[in-house]
Amino acid sequence: MTNGELAAYLLSELEKRSFKFAVAESLTGGMLSANFVNIPGASRVYQGAVVAYQTEIKSSILGVDANFLAEYGPYNEQTAIQMATGVRQSLSADIGIATTGVAGPLPEGDIPAGTFFVAVAGEGGQSSARSYSISGTRGQIREAACRLAMELLRDTLS
């Protein structure tokens, strides 16, 4: 299944459940949202997105705990969960999806390029996150993060 086919499937499943969703993107910089909005009718379930590329935006707009960010940084599962939760709440969605990590080509401190995190958050504090470390070009890493975020959403809906 291509990314476009997976996005279309997810939109259909979300619509069947009458769920609205929103996206918080750092690593993917809008690419994940593009997978969804390329599908006609996405607006029936897609609320919107926040591209929070800078750490300060993760805190000020998405509500990621500033003290947590100062201590642990923006590249971890907990940051991804907080981003997903924050975008879900901010954009009045049932489900939030988030991506954060290092696309490279250079590492960020001790975090190697190709390390990223995806998360899905729902109502009632339910959330899940996954971490990945892959090799490839910057574009390949970002594409993989989109795919894996959509797969996590699919698994969450199953």
LUMKE-187341 format. One record per residue: chain; residue number from 0; x, y, z of N, C-alpha, C in turn. Coordinates in nm, 3 decimals. Atoms other than C-alpha are relative to their C-alpha. Example, Ala and Ser with C-alpha at 12.3 -4.5 7.8 and 13.67 -1.06 7.14 Angstrom:
{r "A" 0 {0.089 -0.119 0.000} {1.230 -0.450 0.780} {0.090 0.120 0.000}} {r "A" 1 {-0.082 -0.119 -0.006} {1.367 -0.106 0.714} {-0.077 0.109 0.073}} 
This chain:
{r "A" 0 {0.084 -0.117 0.000} {0.000 0.000 0.000} {0.090 0.124 0.000}} {r "A" 1 {-0.078 -0.125 0.006} {0.143 0.341 -0.096} {-0.041 0.092 0.115}} {r "A" 2 {0.037 -0.098 -0.102} {0.143 0.636 0.143} {-0.135 0.063 -0.031}} {r "A" 3 {0.129 -0.057 0.039} {-0.145 0.785 -0.055} {-0.116 -0.094 0.027}} {r "A" 4 {0.105 0.099 -0.027} {-0.347 0.465 -0.030} {-0.024 -0.015 0.150}} {r "A" 5 {0.013 0.010 -0.145} {-0.276 0.441 0.342} {-0.073 0.122 0.056}} {r "A" 6 {0.068 -0.122 -0.044} {-0.382 0.803 0.393} {-0.149 -0.006 -0.033}} {r "A" 7 {0.141 0.011 0.040} {-0.706 0.740 0.200} {-0.074 -0.099 0.090}} {r "A" 8 {0.059 0.099 -0.090} {-0.774 0.430 0.410} {-0.027 0.060 0.137}} {r "A" 9 {0.015 -0.060 -0.133} {-0.716 0.622 0.733} {-0.111 0.104 0.003}} {r "A" 10 {0.107 -0.100 0.006} {-0.942 0.908 0.628} {-0.136 -0.068 0.001}} {r "A" 11 {0.125 0.075 0.003} {-1.216 0.656 0.551} {-0.034 -0.057 0.137}} {r "A" 12 {0.023 0.059 -0.132} {-1.173 0.480 0.885} {-0.036 0.107 0.103}} {r "A" 13 {0.031 -0.108 -0.093} {-1.175 0.808 1.076} {-0.141 0.052 -0.023}} {r "A" 14 {0.135 -0.049 0.031} {-1.489 0.921 0.896} {-0.106 -0.100 0.047}} {r "A" 15 {0.094 0.102 -0.048} {-1.665 0.589 0.974} {-0.024 0.013 0.149}} {r "A" 16 {0.009 -0.013 -0.146} {-1.594 0.654 1.342} {-0.043 0.140 0.044}} {r "A" 17 {0.032 -0.141 -0.028} {-1.686 1.024 1.319} {0.108 0.066 0.086}} {r "A" 18 {-0.113 -0.057 -0.071} {-1.339 1.112 1.450} {0.062 0.112 -0.083}} {r "A" 19 {-0.080 -0.108 0.059} {-1.162 1.439 1.376} {0.143 -0.019 0.047}} {r "A" 20 {-0.139 0.012 -0.042} {-0.783 1.445 1.380} {0.080 0.123 -0.040}} {r "A" 21 {-0.091 -0.112 0.025} {-0.500 1.697 1.383} {0.143 -0.052 0.008}} {r "A" 22 {-0.138 0.044 0.012} {-0.127 1.675 1.319} {0.096 0.105 0.055}} {r "A" 23 {-0.110 -0.086 -0.045} {0.179 1.822 1.496} {0.127 -0.056 -0.063}} {r "A" 24 {-0.118 0.047 0.073} {0.490 1.802 1.282} {0.122 0.084 0.032}} {r "A" 25 {-0.129 -0.065 -0.010} {0.851 1.882 1.349} {0.088 -0.059 -0.110}} {r "A" 26 {-0.086 0.069 0.096} {1.072 1.635 1.161} {-0.057 0.002 -0.142}} {r "A" 27 {0.061 0.015 0.132} {0.826 1.600 0.873} {-0.042 0.134 -0.062}} {r "A" 28 {0.018 -0.134 0.052} {0.764 1.974 0.834} {-0.119 0.023 -0.093}} {r "A" 29 {0.118 -0.016 0.084} {0.417 1.945 0.679} {-0.023 -0.114 -0.097}} {r "A" 30 {0.009 0.111 0.095} {0.483 1.634 0.472} {-0.108 -0.100 0.039}} {r "A" 31 {0.103 0.094 -0.045} {0.257 1.414 0.686} {-0.138 0.055 -0.033}} {r "A" 32 {0.128 -0.063 0.032} {-0.031 1.658 0.649} {-0.028 -0.006 -0.150}} {r "A" 33 {0.017 0.003 0.145} {0.026 1.670 0.273} {-0.052 -0.136 -0.047}} {r "A" 34 {0.050 0.133 0.037} {-0.033 1.294 0.254} {-0.151 -0.006 0.015}} {r "A" 35 {0.144 0.001 -0.023} {-0.382 1.352 0.393} {-0.074 0.099 -0.090}} {r "A" 36 {0.074 -0.101 0.076} {-0.480 1.674 0.217} {0.008 -0.023 -0.151}} {r "A" 37 {-0.001 0.039 0.140} {-0.386 1.523 -0.119} {-0.124 -0.083 -0.037}} {r "A" 38 {0.117 0.085 0.021} {-0.698 1.306 -0.076} {-0.126 0.087 0.001}} {r "A" 39 {0.124 -0.076 0.002} {-1.028 1.466 -0.184} {-0.091 -0.039 0.118}} {r "A" 40 {0.091 0.025 -0.112} {-1.268 1.501 0.110} {0.068 -0.008 0.134}} {r "A" 41 {-0.073 0.008 -0.128} {-0.996 1.507 0.376} {-0.059 0.095 0.103}} {r "A" 42 {0.051 -0.101 -0.093} {-1.161 1.814 0.529} {-0.116 -0.052 0.085}} {r "A" 43 {0.108 0.056 -0.083} {-1.443 1.594 0.660} {0.051 -0.047 0.136}} {r "A" 44 {-0.055 0.049 -0.127} {-1.207 1.464 0.931} {0.129 0.070 0.043}} {r "A" 45 {-0.130 -0.064 -0.029} {-0.881 1.664 0.911} {-0.023 0.142 0.049}} {r "A" 46 {0.019 -0.132 -0.061} {-0.882 1.964 1.146} {0.108 0.099 -0.043}} {r "A" 47 {-0.111 -0.087 0.035} {-0.538 2.103 1.056} {0.128 -0.049 0.065}} {r "A" 48 {-0.132 0.040 -0.049} {-0.176 2.101 1.164} {0.074 0.119 0.059}} {r "A" 49 {-0.098 -0.095 -0.050} {0.093 2.282 1.356} {0.136 -0.055 -0.037}} {r "A" 50 {-0.137 0.039 0.030} {0.442 2.265 1.212} {0.087 0.073 0.102}} {r "A" 51 {-0.075 -0.056 -0.113} {0.648 2.318 1.527} {0.146 -0.039 -0.015}} {r "A" 52 {-0.138 0.035 0.030} {1.000 2.311 1.394} {0.095 0.043 0.111}} {r "A" 53 {-0.084 -0.051 -0.108} {1.154 2.518 1.672} {-0.049 -0.052 0.136}} {r "A" 54 {0.034 0.053 -0.132} {1.162 2.384 2.028} {-0.095 0.093 0.075}} {r "A" 55 {0.085 -0.096 -0.072} {1.004 2.704 2.164} {-0.146 -0.012 -0.044}} {r "A" 56 {0.136 0.014 0.051} {0.698 2.647 1.942} {-0.066 -0.125 0.057}} {r "A" 57 {0.054 0.121 -0.062} {0.656 2.297 2.079} {-0.058 0.033 0.137}} {r "A" 58 {0.046 -0.039 -0.133} {0.619 2.456 2.421} {-0.111 0.104 -0.007}} {r "A" 59 {0.096 -0.112 -0.004} {0.435 2.782 2.347} {-0.130 -0.029 -0.073}} {r "A" 60 {0.121 0.025 0.078} {0.187 2.655 2.088} {-0.062 -0.137 0.034}} {r "A" 61 {0.052 0.135 -0.022} {0.156 2.281 2.158} {-0.008 -0.039 0.147}} {r "A" 62 {0.010 0.028 -0.142} {0.197 2.294 2.535} {0.094 -0.106 0.052}} {r "A" 63 {-0.100 0.095 -0.050} {0.496 2.061 2.561} {0.069 0.066 0.119}} {r "A" 64 {-0.057 -0.054 -0.124} {0.637 2.109 2.911} {0.140 0.056 -0.024}} {r "A" 65 {-0.128 -0.068 0.024} {0.922 2.362 2.887} {0.111 -0.058 0.086}} {r "A" 66 {-0.102 0.058 -0.088} {1.105 2.210 3.184} {0.043 -0.137 -0.051}} {r "A" 67 {-0.034 0.129 0.059} {1.087 1.867 3.023} {0.090 0.019 -0.120}} {r "A" 68 {-0.082 -0.028 0.118} {1.223 2.008 2.697} {0.141 0.043 0.039}} {r "A" 69 {-0.132 -0.048 -0.044} {1.507 2.182 2.884} {0.085 -0.115 0.051}} {r "A" 70 {-0.076 0.111 -0.058} {1.604 1.861 3.060} {0.028 -0.113 -0.099}} {r "A" 71 {-0.012 0.118 0.085} {1.543 1.595 2.794} {0.008 0.030 -0.149}} {r "A" 72 {-0.006 -0.037 0.141} {1.527 1.784 2.464} {-0.126 -0.036 -0.076}} {r "A" 73 {0.121 0.020 0.079} {1.277 1.767 2.181} {-0.010 -0.133 -0.074}} {r "A" 74 {-0.005 0.122 0.079} {1.373 1.427 2.040} {-0.016 -0.123 0.088}} {r "A" 75 {0.029 0.117 -0.082} {1.205 1.155 2.245} {-0.149 -0.032 -0.007}} {r "A" 76 {0.140 0.044 0.006} {0.880 0.962 2.280} {-0.092 0.091 0.080}} {r "A" 77 {0.086 -0.083 -0.085} {0.746 1.181 2.561} {-0.031 0.134 -0.067}} {r "A" 78 {0.026 -0.125 0.073} {0.788 1.498 2.354} {-0.102 -0.026 -0.110}} {r "A" 79 {0.096 0.034 0.106} {0.605 1.328 2.065} {-0.141 -0.015 0.057}} {r "A" 80 {0.131 0.018 -0.062} {0.320 1.229 2.298} {-0.058 0.136 0.041}} {r "A" 81 {0.049 -0.131 -0.040} {0.296 1.580 2.440} {-0.039 0.085 -0.121}} {r "A" 82 {0.035 -0.071 0.123} {0.294 1.725 2.087} {-0.135 -0.049 -0.053}} {r "A" 83 {0.125 0.057 0.050} {0.015 1.487 1.980} {-0.117 0.041 0.088}} {r "A" 84 {0.104 -0.041 -0.094} {-0.185 1.568 2.292} {-0.032 0.148 -0.016}} {r "A" 85 {0.019 -0.144 0.014} {-0.132 1.941 2.250} {-0.074 0.039 -0.126}} {r "A" 86 {0.068 -0.035 0.125} {-0.241 1.952 1.886} {-0.144 -0.051 0.003}} {r "A" 87 {0.136 0.053 -0.012} {-0.543 1.735 1.962} {-0.087 0.098 0.077}} {r "A" 88 {0.076 -0.095 -0.082} {-0.654 1.978 2.232} {-0.014 0.135 -0.069}} {r "A" 89 {0.002 -0.133 0.062} {-0.562 2.297 2.045} {-0.093 0.008 -0.119}} {r "A" 90 {0.079 -0.002 0.123} {-0.743 2.200 1.725} {-0.131 -0.077 0.014}} {r "A" 91 {0.129 0.064 -0.028} {-1.044 2.034 1.891} {-0.020 -0.129 -0.079}} {r "A" 92 {0.004 0.127 0.072} {-0.971 1.690 1.752} {-0.017 -0.116 0.098}} {r "A" 93 {0.009 0.122 -0.080} {-1.044 1.341 1.878} {0.135 -0.069 0.011}} {r "A" 94 {-0.130 0.067 0.007} {-0.697 1.220 1.777} {0.105 0.100 -0.045}} {r "A" 95 {-0.115 -0.078 0.042} {-0.360 1.394 1.753} {0.112 -0.093 -0.042}} {r "A" 96 {-0.114 0.077 0.049} {-0.062 1.263 1.558} {0.121 0.093 0.001}} {r "A" 97 {-0.119 -0.086 -0.005} {0.295 1.391 1.600} {0.124 -0.072 -0.050}} {r "A" 98 {-0.132 0.049 0.041} {0.643 1.352 1.456} {0.107 0.096 0.053}} {r "A" 99 {-0.115 -0.081 -0.040} {0.974 1.472 1.597} {0.125 -0.086 -0.013}} {r "A" 100 {-0.123 0.076 0.013} {1.335 1.373 1.544} {0.104 0.074 -0.080}} {r "A" 101 {-0.114 -0.057 0.071} {1.654 1.431 1.350} {0.008 -0.063 -0.139}} {r "A" 102 {-0.004 0.050 0.137} {1.640 1.400 0.971} {0.141 0.001 -0.057}} {r "A" 103 {-0.138 -0.004 0.047} {2.006 1.485 0.924} {0.020 0.099 -0.113}} {r "A" 104 {-0.094 0.112 0.000} {2.232 1.468 0.750} {0.090 -0.005 0.123}} {r "A" 105 {-0.087 0.000 -0.117} {2.414 1.570 1.069} {-0.080 -0.035 0.125}} {r "A" 106 {0.069 0.027 -0.127} {2.332 1.454 1.423} {-0.032 0.131 0.072}} {r "A" 107 {0.029 -0.112 -0.091} {2.182 1.689 1.682} {0.054 -0.040 0.136}} {r "A" 108 {-0.064 0.042 -0.125} {2.416 1.661 1.979} {0.032 -0.147 -0.006}} {r "A" 109 {-0.028 0.144 -0.002} {2.424 1.294 2.073} {-0.112 -0.082 -0.065}} {r "A" 110 {0.109 0.071 0.069} {2.108 1.210 1.871} {0.040 -0.017 -0.147}} {r "A" 111 {-0.043 0.023 0.139} {2.210 1.045 1.542} {-0.108 0.036 -0.101}} {r "A" 112 {0.093 -0.021 0.110} {2.052 1.144 1.213} {-0.075 -0.130 -0.027}} {r "A" 113 {0.082 0.118 0.024} {1.768 0.907 1.133} {-0.074 -0.048 0.122}} {r "A" 114 {0.071 0.034 -0.123} {1.641 0.893 1.491} {-0.126 0.085 0.006}} {r "A" 115 {0.124 -0.077 -0.009} {1.276 0.991 1.518} {-0.105 -0.074 0.080}} {r "A" 116 {0.105 0.047 -0.088} {0.960 0.946 1.719} {-0.134 0.041 -0.059}} {r "A" 117 {0.135 -0.030 0.043} {0.594 0.926 1.622} {-0.094 -0.033 0.115}} {r "A" 118 {0.094 0.023 -0.109} {0.295 0.943 1.855} {-0.142 0.026 -0.049}} {r "A" 119 {0.143 -0.021 0.019} {-0.083 0.922 1.853} {-0.060 0.018 0.138}} {r "A" 120 {0.067 -0.025 -0.128} {-0.294 1.069 2.134} {-0.149 0.012 -0.024}} {r "A" 121 {0.144 -0.008 0.007} {-0.665 1.025 2.190} {-0.058 0.059 0.126}} {r "A" 122 {0.066 -0.054 -0.118} {-0.920 1.141 2.440} {0.024 -0.089 0.120}} {r "A" 123 {-0.018 0.078 -0.121} {-0.890 1.031 2.799} {0.144 -0.032 0.032}} {r "A" 124 {-0.140 0.022 -0.028} {-0.512 1.048 2.796} {0.060 -0.123 -0.065}} {r "A" 125 {-0.054 0.118 0.069} {-0.473 0.740 2.577} {0.099 0.046 -0.105}} {r "A" 126 {-0.102 -0.036 0.099} {-0.153 0.763 2.377} {0.096 -0.116 -0.019}} {r "A" 127 {-0.107 0.096 0.026} {0.116 0.555 2.217} {0.105 0.068 -0.086}} {r "A" 128 {-0.111 -0.057 0.075} {0.454 0.635 2.072} {0.095 -0.112 -0.038}} {r "A" 129 {-0.101 0.094 0.046} {0.723 0.455 1.881} {0.126 0.078 -0.037}} {r "A" 130 {-0.128 -0.062 0.038} {1.089 0.530 1.826} {0.063 -0.082 -0.111}} {r "A" 131 {-0.064 0.064 0.114} {1.292 0.454 1.516} {0.139 0.058 -0.018}} {r "A" 132 {-0.133 -0.044 0.042} {1.649 0.477 1.399} {0.028 -0.067 -0.133}} {r "A" 133 {-0.019 0.056 0.133} {1.696 0.434 1.026} {0.110 0.078 -0.071}} {r "A" 134 {-0.099 -0.070 0.081} {1.956 0.525 0.769} {-0.066 0.040 -0.132}} {r "A" 135 {0.051 -0.047 0.128} {1.898 0.711 0.446} {0.023 0.149 -0.014}} {r "A" 136 {-0.011 -0.144 0.022} {1.886 1.057 0.301} {-0.103 0.072 0.087}} {r "A" 137 {0.095 -0.081 -0.075} {1.704 1.340 0.473} {-0.143 -0.024 -0.050}} {r "A" 138 {0.132 0.023 0.057} {1.411 1.292 0.235} {-0.054 -0.138 0.031}} {r "A" 139 {0.044 0.137 -0.030} {1.398 0.917 0.289} {-0.041 -0.013 0.146}} {r "A" 140 {0.033 0.006 -0.143} {1.397 0.962 0.667} {-0.134 0.068 0.025}} {r "A" 141 {0.126 -0.072 -0.017} {1.114 1.216 0.649} {-0.117 -0.081 -0.057}} {r "A" 142 {0.104 0.085 0.060} {0.913 0.990 0.414} {-0.031 -0.119 0.090}} {r "A" 143 {0.021 0.114 -0.089} {0.965 0.695 0.648} {-0.077 0.042 0.124}} {r "A" 144 {0.072 -0.048 -0.119} {0.847 0.901 0.945} {-0.148 0.020 -0.031}} {r "A" 145 {0.141 -0.016 0.039} {0.528 0.989 0.757} {-0.069 -0.136 -0.005}} {r "A" 146 {0.058 0.135 0.014} {0.465 0.626 0.672} {-0.021 -0.064 0.137}} {r "A" 147 {0.009 0.066 -0.130} {0.535 0.504 1.024} {-0.100 0.069 0.093}} {r "A" 148 {0.104 -0.070 -0.076} {0.315 0.774 1.181} {-0.138 -0.046 -0.045}} {r "A" 149 {0.129 0.048 0.050} {0.029 0.666 0.955} {-0.025 -0.144 0.042}} {r "A" 150 {0.016 0.139 -0.045} {0.093 0.301 1.044} {-0.037 -0.007 0.148}} {r "A" 151 {0.037 -0.004 -0.142} {0.076 0.388 1.414} {-0.145 0.039 0.016}} {r "A" 152 {0.142 -0.038 -0.005} {-0.257 0.561 1.356} {-0.087 -0.118 -0.042}} {r "A" 153 {0.076 0.119 0.044} {-0.381 0.255 1.162} {-0.007 -0.104 0.112}} {r "A" 154 {-0.004 0.098 -0.107} {-0.272 0.026 1.446} {-0.087 0.045 0.118}} {r "A" 155 {0.080 -0.055 -0.109} {-0.440 0.255 1.700} {-0.149 -0.018 -0.028}} {r "A" 156 {0.141 0.013 0.038} {-0.768 0.240 1.508} {-0.046 -0.146 -0.008}} {r "A" 157 {0.035 0.143 0.013} {-0.755 -0.142 1.480} {-0.059 -0.056 0.127}} 
